[in-house]
């Protein structure tokens, strides 16, 4: 905070000193570099003890402004009373803040005595000029802290509360206060007025606060107060008026133009025609002035990525252009929009006015700005959540429209609107304050003072950004939507859904964010839009966004720069409304090129120059590495070193990363150059529009007999000096007077030159970076060529080694050829044969066996080596042999285990449709592994069934007997242990059956089974019996 000497509105010297002020005399040491500009900012900058006297020194309108803002802050604090930073917090933010405040005060009061005693002991020892005043200041502060626990401190707190000296703070004045139920609550517009012969003036209006050039008015009063709004077609044409809106909100623009012409501003019909892509040419008699100015080709048709598309919100943009529109005539029936007599005639020394029907100017232009990265993240979160909510609502509406229940949708929406507090959007819920602009905080301070300051900053952040997130929630998806701010990447890649990673690759972000600096504030480059209308050659309406947040003073804000410029300008430089428009355009264009303001705006040109220099340094380092590798390769190194160099040359990770950085810088510089190119094109159209307006006025007044003869000669001389028309005459003092209009055209030409210079500065940076990129590409090419050379050298060395190996093989071959016949004959003559020695076998038989067996071995080896079919046959034979051996081993093991316990004369035929296999005691040796498994399972079920049968007998049930000694349990049963289903096909003799509902199913299927299945010698086929299994599902037929 700043002291009273730094305030624009200060306490008068003869003002009485309040008791509160006398109790605390410590003055601030911090000097605010940006002094406050209105009564409310001055009130906030003053200490609590100074505020009562400061408030009493304000005039009536300034007091009303302070009361209005205090009521707004109180309303927002009450609204966020239940807000929690995270869902897991036990206490709301306001309660946590109060708790942290009390905890810090208690701890400070307890440690105050010890700290004060230490200061008293140190004071006699302090001899330096800086140390002793600091100790005295701290002692005074600690003595004030000692009073916190006194009985009179609560009375002192109540006396410092604004409610004790600001009257009417509890009552809401509808004529002054804004309606908190509307979405534009908390937004202000700006009003700047220049009067002929006086320069900038402060208009006397009950809704406007502040002084020139910092007069502001609430948006609700500016747009919707039909009777008292200053935004009307002016009667007095001796004034130049400038109205500004702090958002690119198409709805606000339509309402502002409608207020200017005193119309209702309903453009619903035009919006619906545009959304349906219909062309509608209505008669001028039925079109309002608002519809003529905001016609399709200059408004909705110029919008890209509107609310009716599925593109992301950052894709919205009004295409850059500047056009002339005939100004509607001022009808005499209105009574309050007439020009004064002789207003059409230009007066010496006055503002420029056309002698014919004036031309309105429409201008849309992009420009560069910036934002703090954390604020950008919060804005992105609000936008994303708003989009998710709207998409769910749209899906719900479409679904119910298809079902034909649109009436229920309207009814539910009406109930929801009544239930939700209208001061919030869907982001905030029904006054619960559960909405949050960012994720759950990952860190919280632990000390009492740190917790208190941290929670206070969070509460300030909520109050500061409440107007912005509510504006997004209510206007982002309307028929005339809000155009949000965009990053540099979002402007160029406007169809991309998420550009967070690309935004963090910005050179400005990396240049302002440092790992080792906790106080670094990362920032990003933004692309905003300037919307400007010049009406009746005496009024300007502009709209461009501010940075995220409301209350914090922003010296880098574009409109703040415009106000400062107009506040210090010479009144003689404002000769027409076009001079004022040139200042607005220039301030928007030179945000990053104005180095005179000490604020947080990043020095973009310096940051890019530094990044280019670092990339060039990395490029030089890469060249040096490559040079060292080349020197090592040219030396007489062995082959292993060459291969290491080859692998190293193939690793281009470092060079590729540097190349990507260079390409990223070039891409961003090209995007900014494109923005400046669009500015130059728009500014060229604006200059031609101004020249055409002056030329039309000169031609209409060129007749020496007309009423404007003298004035017409002045315009002709001025236009001749501007180089756009012939000199048609002269008059006394004409050249001196009308040279001001030539100065307007000169300033327009100079502004175009400045824009070109700014673009050229960016182009020079791009050229430097392009040279570095070219050198990096050449380095990669040289590394590729060098790797080719290394490979060629390695190939030559390997070829030489191959030649040496070939010569060695030739030597071995010659030796083999020499000794092979000798070895063959030695082996032949060394054999035991009848012909040569006393052997038992003849030579013929031995040779036959030798050549026959050798041929077989050679053939098999060649087949396995060169024939896949032969390998398949061989391996298949091995698998079959292995399976057969395993099967035989399992059969023998089972037969030995059962011994002589198998049944004779009784067995089991187990199988299916493909055949059956008889399993009995004497046939187990022929059963397969699957049949053996089935047999073992059947025996296990037999034992289980015996137990179940005993339990059934105990419960009074009897089981039927089965002929030939075969039991039902041998076939399987259901989950209850009994066999259910159709058993009439078996030769059973049952005296009683538990399931009497079981019946035989006649049919050809059963007959076919009887004829084919056959019952022989007590053996039967399990596959011929059908079972039904009980389960929770319907009965399912299972083939056993």
HELIX and SHEET records of a PDB file:
HELIX    1   1 UNK A    4  UNK A    6  5                                   3    
HELIX    2   2 UNK A   19  UNK A   23  1                                   5    
HELIX    3   3 UNK A   39  UNK A   45  1                                   7    
HELIX    4   4 UNK A   48  UNK A   57  1                                  10    
HELIX    5   5 UNK A   60  UNK A   79  1                                  20    
HELIX    6   6 UNK A   80  UNK A   82  5                                   3    
HELIX    7   7 UNK A   93  UNK A  123  1                                  31    
HELIX    8   8 UNK A  129  UNK A  146  1                                  18    
HELIX    9   9 UNK A  147  UNK A  149  5                                   3    
HELIX   10  10 UNK A  153  UNK A  160  1                                   8    
HELIX   11  11 UNK A  162  UNK A  165  1                                   4    
HELIX   12  12 UNK A  219  UNK A  224  1                                   6    
HELIX   13  13 UNK A  250  UNK A  260  1                                  11    
HELIX   14  14 UNK A  268  UNK A  275  1                                   8    
HELIX   15  15 UNK A  289  UNK A  293  1                                   5    
HELIX   16  16 UNK A  296  UNK A  298  5                                   3    
HELIX   17  17 UNK A  300  UNK A  302  5                                   3    
HELIX   18  18 UNK A  313  UNK A  315  5                                   3    
HELIX   19  19 UNK A  332  UNK A  334  5                                   3    
HELIX   20  20 UNK A  373  UNK A  403  1                                  31    
HELIX   21  21 UNK A  406  UNK A  419  1                                  14    
HELIX   22  22 UNK A  448  UNK A  475  1                                  28    
HELIX   23  23 UNK A  488  UNK A  492  1                                   5    
HELIX   24  24 UNK A  500  UNK A  503  1                                   4    
HELIX   25  25 UNK A  507  UNK A  512  1                                   6    
HELIX   26  26 UNK A  558  UNK A  567  1                                  10    
HELIX   27  27 UNK A  571  UNK A  573  5                                   3    
HELIX   28  28 UNK A  577  UNK A  589  1                                  13    
HELIX   29  29 UNK A  591  UNK A  593  5                                   3    
HELIX   30  30 UNK A  604  UNK A  634  1                                  31    
HELIX   31  31 UNK A  639  UNK A  650  1                                  12    
HELIX   32  32 UNK A  653  UNK A  700  1                                  48    
HELIX   33  33 UNK A  709  UNK A  722  1                                  14    
HELIX   34  34 UNK A  734  UNK A  829  1                                  96    
HELIX   35  35 UNK A  843  UNK A  866  1                                  24    
HELIX   36  36 UNK A  868  UNK A  898  1                                  31    
HELIX   37  37 UNK A  924  UNK A  926  5                                   3    
HELIX   38  38 UNK A  929  UNK A  954  1                                  26    
HELIX   39  39 UNK A  963  UNK A  965  5                                   3    
HELIX   40  40 UNK A  968  UNK A  970  5                                   3    
HELIX   41  41 UNK A 1004  UNK A 1013  1                                  10    
HELIX   42  42 UNK A 1022  UNK A 1024  5                                   3    
SHEET    1   A 3 UNK A 199  UNK A 201  0                                        
SHEET    2   A 3 UNK A 188  UNK A 195 -1                                        
SHEET    3   A 3 UNK A 215  UNK A 218 -1                                        
SHEET    1   B 7 UNK A 199  UNK A 201  0                                        
SHEET    2   B 7 UNK A 188  UNK A 195 -1                                        
SHEET    3   B 7 UNK A 239  UNK A 245 -1                                        
SHEET    4   B 7 UNK A 539  UNK A 543  1                                        
SHEET    5   B 7 UNK A 523  UNK A 535 -1                                        
SHEET    6   B 7 UNK A 359  UNK A 372 -1                                        
SHEET    7   B 7 UNK A 321  UNK A 326 -1                                        
SHEET    1   C 6 UNK A 199  UNK A 201  0                                        
SHEET    2   C 6 UNK A 188  UNK A 195 -1                                        
SHEET    3   C 6 UNK A 239  UNK A 245 -1                                        
SHEET    4   C 6 UNK A 539  UNK A 543  1                                        
SHEET    5   C 6 UNK A 523  UNK A 535 -1                                        
SHEET    6   C 6 UNK A 486  UNK A 487 -1                                        
SHEET    1   D 2 UNK A 248  UNK A 249  0                                        
SHEET    2   D 2 UNK A 482  UNK A 483 -1                                        
SHEET    1   E 2 UNK A 303  UNK A 304  0                                        
SHEET    2   E 2 UNK A 317  UNK A 318 -1                                        
SHEET    1   F 2 UNK A 907  UNK A 912  0                                        
SHEET    2   F 2 UNK A 915  UNK A 920 -1                                        
SHEET    1   G 2 UNK A 961  UNK A 962  0                                        
SHEET    2   G 2 UNK A 988  UNK A 989 -1                                        
SHEET    1   H 2 UNK A1026  UNK A1029  0                                        
SHEET    2   H 2 UNK A1036  UNK A1039 -1                                        
END                                                                             
